[in-house]
Amino acid sequence: TITVGGSTPAPVVSATVNGPITCIAPNAVLTGTVQPGGMNILWTGPNGFLSNNLTVSVSAPGLYTLRATNTQNGCTATASVTVIENKTQPDLNVFSGFITCANPNVTIYANTNTPGLTFKWSGPNGYSSTAQNPVVNIGGFYAVTATNPANGCTKTSSVSVNTNLTK
């Protein structure tokens, strides 16, 4: 009688991602853990992505899979994470009224359906404002950059404020 003993445990694998890919964070970090140590590991993902490191930086959204192989017994285990991308530019439309003798101050509007934006206006004579809808009294070309702090994406638009100051 022969007793054959042995252990063929499969690796225990987990995988995490630190967040989405955004305009301000163009890479996501994938972190894998494998127990016990000493396993062969391989990350696979979109666009032919391959890596043998437990921690990797990726720039493409999609499904990433970490595979660990026990080199002594051939047992394998996998864990997957999905990297999402949030690079949506803010929604932004700008418009203005006319400066006239009867209406020397007009509002320039930055309309949006994207909540929480920050605004940076520039214009004639060094004009600058961070208001969403500032009031101006000089005709000319005004540009606004709207930034979404949730993903760092921006959109720039412009408007011309015309004047009719004839009496």
Backbone bond lengths (Angstrom), bond angles and torsions (degrees), N, CA, C in turn:
res aa  C-N    CA-C-N  psi(-1)  N-CA   C-N-CA  omega(-1)  CA-C   N-CA-C  phi
1 T - - - 1.446 - - 1.523 108.08 -
2 I 1.291 114.28 132.67 1.469 120.32 177.28 1.518 107.69 -119.36
3 T 1.308 115.19 132.32 1.461 121.09 174.70 1.522 107.85 -104.40
4 V 1.302 115.28 122.70 1.462 120.19 178.54 1.512 107.34 -104.85
5 G 1.278 115.87 120.27 1.459 120.35 178.90 1.512 109.50 -109.14
6 G 1.263 115.56 159.41 1.451 118.61 177.87 1.510 111.16 167.69
7 S 1.255 112.78 162.18 1.455 119.31 -179.71 1.521 107.32 -126.19
8 T 1.301 116.10 133.25 1.461 119.90 177.39 1.516 109.97 -126.03
9 P 1.331 115.93 56.70 1.466 116.40 -178.65 1.527 111.25 -70.44
10 A 1.297 114.38 139.77 1.460 119.95 172.66 1.527 108.19 -80.92
11 P 1.310 117.35 149.82 1.461 119.62 176.47 1.535 110.71 -64.38
12 V 1.308 115.53 155.38 1.460 121.94 172.65 1.524 106.06 -106.75
13 V 1.342 116.21 122.30 1.459 121.27 -171.83 1.521 109.62 -125.06
14 S 1.342 115.88 139.21 1.472 120.63 170.81 1.524 108.26 -137.34
15 A 1.337 114.54 155.74 1.463 120.10 -178.65 1.520 108.91 -142.34
16 T 1.340 116.46 138.95 1.466 121.82 177.67 1.532 109.20 -134.48
17 V 1.328 115.07 159.77 1.459 122.28 175.19 1.527 107.19 -126.94
18 N 1.340 117.28 143.11 1.465 120.37 -174.44 1.523 114.22 -81.35
19 G 1.310 119.45 -7.59 1.461 120.58 178.66 1.511 110.86 152.99
20 P 1.323 117.01 -178.60 1.463 120.26 -178.82 1.527 111.97 -77.29
21 I 1.304 115.08 163.86 1.462 122.29 170.26 1.526 106.38 -83.01
22 T 1.341 116.61 127.21 1.463 121.51 -178.15 1.527 109.30 -132.36
23 C 1.321 115.55 179.96 1.472 120.43 177.32 1.525 111.23 -64.63
24 I 1.341 118.00 -34.15 1.466 120.27 179.76 1.515 113.10 -93.16
25 A 1.320 117.81 -15.51 1.466 122.78 176.87 1.533 107.64 -128.67
26 P 1.339 117.33 81.18 1.463 120.04 -174.10 1.529 114.45 -72.91
27 N 1.323 116.99 -5.03 1.463 121.41 178.01 1.522 109.71 -127.30
28 A 1.322 115.71 145.16 1.459 122.14 172.36 1.523 107.14 -110.04
29 V 1.333 116.10 149.34 1.462 120.98 179.35 1.523 108.61 -106.82
30 L 1.337 114.78 124.16 1.456 121.74 176.40 1.527 107.83 -99.84
31 T 1.331 115.89 133.69 1.456 120.66 179.22 1.519 108.97 -125.25
32 G 1.311 115.52 126.41 1.451 120.87 178.04 1.518 110.89 -112.44
33 T 1.320 115.49 150.24 1.464 121.15 171.36 1.523 107.43 -128.52
34 V 1.331 114.57 141.18 1.457 121.16 -178.46 1.529 108.17 -135.71
35 Q 1.325 115.83 129.80 1.465 121.82 176.21 1.510 108.88 -126.67
36 P 1.299 121.27 135.90 1.462 125.39 -7.53 1.525 110.47 -73.46
37 G 1.319 116.30 169.54 1.453 121.23 178.95 1.528 111.13 -69.38
38 G 1.303 116.30 175.85 1.451 121.50 176.97 1.518 114.62 81.07
39 M 1.302 117.96 14.54 1.458 121.65 179.23 1.529 109.67 -88.10
40 N 1.325 116.31 156.32 1.458 120.70 168.92 1.523 107.24 -79.32
41 I 1.319 116.62 132.41 1.467 119.75 -179.07 1.514 109.95 -124.44
42 L 1.338 114.20 152.63 1.457 119.97 177.08 1.515 108.97 -152.45
43 W 1.342 116.43 120.79 1.459 122.55 169.45 1.527 107.43 -87.42
44 T 1.325 117.27 137.84 1.458 122.47 170.76 1.519 107.87 -128.72
45 G 1.329 115.81 152.52 1.458 118.77 -179.29 1.516 112.05 -167.75
46 P 1.337 115.35 -167.74 1.466 121.42 -176.86 1.530 112.79 -57.97
47 N 1.317 114.79 154.46 1.468 122.65 175.39 1.523 112.52 58.02
48 G 1.331 117.74 32.46 1.460 121.65 177.84 1.516 114.59 74.94
49 F 1.341 117.65 19.50 1.466 120.86 -178.45 1.524 110.86 -60.84
50 L 1.351 116.10 131.51 1.471 123.55 175.72 1.518 108.60 -141.34
51 S 1.328 116.81 139.36 1.464 120.87 174.28 1.522 109.48 -156.26
52 N 1.343 115.47 145.30 1.462 121.71 176.26 1.525 112.27 -103.63
53 N 1.322 117.51 12.90 1.469 121.77 178.92 1.519 109.92 -97.21
54 L 1.329 117.39 146.15 1.462 120.47 177.72 1.524 111.82 -70.00
55 T 1.329 117.99 -34.00 1.465 122.16 178.42 1.522 107.95 -113.81
56 V 1.344 115.07 125.93 1.462 120.04 -177.43 1.524 109.83 -137.62
57 S 1.322 115.24 153.15 1.458 122.54 175.73 1.524 107.66 -106.49
58 V 1.345 116.68 131.73 1.465 121.00 -178.20 1.524 109.63 -128.85
59 S 1.343 115.23 152.13 1.461 119.67 -178.50 1.529 112.91 -120.25
60 A 1.315 117.70 1.24 1.466 120.75 -179.40 1.533 109.59 -114.46
61 P 1.328 116.96 137.64 1.463 118.83 175.73 1.526 110.29 -72.70
62 G 1.332 115.51 159.29 1.462 119.98 175.91 1.510 112.24 139.40
63 L 1.325 114.69 -171.11 1.466 122.33 -177.68 1.524 109.66 -91.21
64 Y 1.340 116.32 127.19 1.457 123.39 177.35 1.530 107.75 -117.67
65 T 1.336 116.20 135.67 1.454 121.35 -177.92 1.518 109.77 -123.53
66 L 1.336 115.50 131.15 1.459 122.32 175.22 1.525 107.42 -102.74
67 R 1.329 116.29 123.57 1.468 122.28 179.54 1.523 107.87 -115.62
68 A 1.334 116.41 128.35 1.465 121.85 176.27 1.519 108.23 -115.21
69 T 1.333 115.08 137.25 1.464 120.95 -179.66 1.517 109.10 -125.11
70 N 1.336 115.67 127.65 1.455 121.66 174.46 1.515 106.89 -76.50
71 T 1.335 117.23 114.67 1.460 121.36 -174.78 1.524 112.45 -70.46
72 Q 1.332 118.23 -18.00 1.460 120.51 -178.58 1.527 112.78 -84.04
73 N 1.338 116.04 -31.73 1.455 117.24 -176.23 1.536 113.77 -127.44
74 G 1.320 118.12 -3.44 1.453 121.15 177.55 1.515 115.37 79.61
75 C 1.334 118.65 0.14 1.465 121.04 179.08 1.527 109.99 -68.75
76 T 1.326 115.89 143.53 1.460 120.60 -178.68 1.517 110.84 -129.72
77 A 1.320 114.31 160.25 1.463 122.18 173.69 1.520 107.27 -149.68
78 T 1.328 116.36 152.93 1.459 120.72 -179.91 1.515 110.77 -133.47
79 A 1.318 114.89 157.67 1.470 123.08 171.44 1.523 106.20 -143.80
80 S 1.324 116.29 144.74 1.461 120.62 -177.60 1.518 111.38 -127.82
81 V 1.328 115.42 152.65 1.466 122.91 172.91 1.518 108.07 -136.87
82 T 1.313 115.40 151.52 1.459 120.70 176.37 1.520 108.92 -109.32
83 V 1.319 115.97 125.63 1.462 122.39 176.32 1.525 106.77 -94.75
84 I 1.325 115.75 124.02 1.460 119.95 178.14 1.526 109.67 -102.33
85 E 1.312 115.06 161.37 1.462 121.18 179.68 1.517 109.24 -123.40
86 N 1.330 116.19 132.76 1.459 122.14 176.22 1.525 107.61 -128.93
87 K 1.319 115.59 85.61 1.467 121.27 178.37 1.519 110.82 -120.35
88 T 1.317 116.05 32.30 1.454 120.63 -179.44 1.520 110.11 -75.06
89 Q 1.331 115.85 124.84 1.470 120.64 176.84 1.522 109.68 -70.67
90 P 1.325 116.60 151.84 1.464 119.60 176.22 1.527 111.08 -62.94
91 D 1.310 114.76 151.37 1.464 122.22 171.27 1.523 106.67 -78.97
92 L 1.322 119.29 128.77 1.463 121.13 -175.87 1.520 111.00 -151.84
93 N 1.330 115.49 127.86 1.467 123.03 172.76 1.526 107.44 -133.95
94 V 1.332 116.86 135.34 1.465 120.17 -179.19 1.528 110.12 -121.55
95 F 1.333 114.72 148.14 1.465 120.40 174.68 1.512 109.17 -159.29
96 S 1.333 114.84 167.88 1.461 120.78 -176.19 1.521 109.80 -152.25
97 G 1.332 114.42 168.58 1.457 121.21 173.00 1.521 109.94 -99.83
98 F 1.341 115.89 -169.54 1.466 123.00 178.94 1.521 109.51 -102.59
99 I 1.321 115.42 141.11 1.458 120.49 171.17 1.527 106.92 -84.63
100 T 1.328 115.55 125.99 1.472 121.55 178.44 1.520 108.15 -132.30
101 C 1.329 116.16 173.65 1.468 119.97 176.04 1.527 110.39 -61.46
102 A 1.321 116.84 -39.79 1.466 120.94 179.93 1.524 112.11 -76.89
103 N 1.329 118.26 -22.09 1.461 122.50 -177.42 1.535 108.86 -134.12
104 P 1.373 117.26 77.87 1.463 120.39 -173.93 1.535 113.81 -76.95
105 N 1.304 116.89 -11.25 1.468 121.36 179.31 1.525 108.90 -122.91
106 V 1.325 116.00 130.10 1.460 119.91 177.86 1.525 109.33 -128.93
107 T 1.292 115.03 154.72 1.460 121.23 176.28 1.521 108.62 -94.13
108 I 1.325 115.27 134.49 1.465 119.97 170.02 1.532 106.06 -101.63
109 Y 1.316 115.12 127.92 1.457 120.90 -170.30 1.535 111.40 -105.43
110 A 1.325 114.37 137.39 1.464 122.05 171.19 1.527 106.24 -116.71
111 N 1.320 115.82 91.61 1.466 120.69 -178.68 1.522 110.24 -85.13
112 T 1.333 115.31 139.72 1.455 120.64 -178.86 1.521 110.69 -153.84
113 N 1.317 115.76 153.36 1.455 122.03 170.75 1.527 110.96 -105.41
114 T 1.335 116.62 1.23 1.461 121.90 179.53 1.525 108.49 -90.17
115 P 1.334 118.46 117.24 1.466 119.75 -177.55 1.532 112.69 -74.82
116 G 1.334 115.43 152.11 1.460 122.18 170.98 1.511 117.11 78.09
117 L 1.320 119.03 14.66 1.456 120.60 -178.32 1.518 112.15 -70.33
118 T 1.325 115.85 154.34 1.460 122.07 168.25 1.529 106.89 -109.33
119 F 1.337 115.52 153.10 1.458 120.43 -173.76 1.520 110.31 -128.01
120 K 1.324 115.76 145.92 1.467 122.40 175.82 1.515 107.42 -139.18
121 W 1.356 115.63 107.42 1.463 122.58 179.55 1.526 109.63 -96.57
122 S 1.334 116.23 148.06 1.462 122.44 169.52 1.518 107.39 -138.78
123 G 1.328 114.93 155.06 1.463 118.48 -177.51 1.511 112.60 -167.03
124 P 1.345 115.97 -163.01 1.463 121.42 -176.11 1.530 112.76 -58.92
125 N 1.332 115.07 151.53 1.478 122.83 176.36 1.523 112.74 55.95
126 G 1.334 118.00 34.40 1.460 121.42 178.22 1.518 114.39 75.62
127 Y 1.323 117.14 17.43 1.464 121.01 -179.08 1.535 110.88 -56.84
128 S 1.339 114.97 139.08 1.450 121.68 177.94 1.524 109.15 -149.87
129 S 1.329 116.32 140.74 1.459 121.03 177.40 1.523 109.37 -156.44
130 T 1.333 115.28 150.06 1.463 120.83 174.30 1.526 111.39 -111.05
131 A 1.331 116.70 7.71 1.469 120.41 176.84 1.528 109.34 -73.61
132 Q 1.309 116.75 150.36 1.459 119.36 176.52 1.520 110.62 -67.40
133 N 1.349 116.60 -43.26 1.462 122.49 -176.48 1.525 109.83 -129.58
134 P 1.329 117.91 77.01 1.462 119.75 -177.02 1.530 112.61 -75.55
135 V 1.320 113.96 160.04 1.463 121.80 176.21 1.526 107.41 -101.50
136 V 1.360 115.88 132.69 1.466 120.86 -179.44 1.524 109.43 -127.33
137 N 1.350 115.20 158.66 1.468 119.77 179.03 1.527 112.21 -132.16
138 I 1.321 116.92 14.76 1.459 122.20 177.78 1.530 107.47 -125.55
139 G 1.314 115.89 130.79 1.454 120.06 176.83 1.511 111.17 -71.25
140 G 1.314 115.94 157.28 1.459 120.45 176.99 1.513 111.96 143.48
141 F 1.294 113.81 -168.73 1.453 122.83 -175.62 1.533 109.57 -92.38
142 Y 1.334 118.05 126.14 1.467 123.85 178.93 1.528 108.78 -121.56
143 A 1.321 116.02 136.08 1.466 121.50 178.28 1.523 108.59 -121.49
144 V 1.327 115.45 144.46 1.458 121.13 177.66 1.523 108.95 -130.39
145 T 1.328 115.53 139.09 1.459 121.96 171.31 1.516 107.12 -114.24
146 A 1.338 115.54 122.01 1.462 121.70 176.74 1.526 107.63 -101.83
147 T 1.334 115.80 133.81 1.460 121.66 -178.88 1.519 109.32 -121.29
148 N 1.317 115.92 132.28 1.457 121.08 174.99 1.528 107.53 -93.79
149 P 1.352 118.31 109.25 1.460 119.71 -178.15 1.529 113.45 -65.56
150 A 1.327 118.15 -17.58 1.464 120.69 179.91 1.521 112.22 -69.17
151 N 1.349 117.65 -30.47 1.464 119.34 -179.40 1.532 113.61 -134.47
152 G 1.339 117.22 -2.74 1.458 121.12 178.44 1.511 114.78 77.86
153 C 1.322 118.43 2.66 1.460 121.07 -178.62 1.521 110.50 -77.89
154 T 1.328 115.84 146.49 1.459 121.48 -176.93 1.520 110.65 -126.69
155 K 1.321 113.76 160.19 1.464 121.09 171.32 1.518 106.73 -143.70
156 T 1.318 115.81 136.76 1.466 121.68 179.50 1.518 108.74 -115.77
157 S 1.327 114.32 138.81 1.463 120.65 177.19 1.520 107.69 -143.90
158 S 1.322 116.27 165.87 1.461 119.36 -178.10 1.512 110.95 -141.13
159 V 1.327 113.79 162.92 1.457 121.35 179.32 1.524 107.36 -147.21
160 S 1.331 114.85 148.62 1.458 120.42 176.07 1.527 108.11 -105.20
161 V 1.332 115.48 125.98 1.452 120.42 176.42 1.531 106.55 -96.18
162 N 1.314 114.86 113.62 1.460 120.55 -178.41 1.514 110.69 -90.84
163 T 1.322 116.00 156.15 1.461 121.54 178.80 1.509 110.16 -124.53
164 N 1.315 114.65 147.20 1.460 122.82 173.16 1.533 105.46 -139.90
165 L 1.322 114.96 89.98 1.461 119.76 -174.43 1.522 112.65 -107.71
166 T 1.323 117.57 21.62 1.463 119.98 176.82 1.520 109.42 -80.08
167 K 1.321 115.13 142.96 1.464 120.13 -177.62 1.490 111.20 -97.03
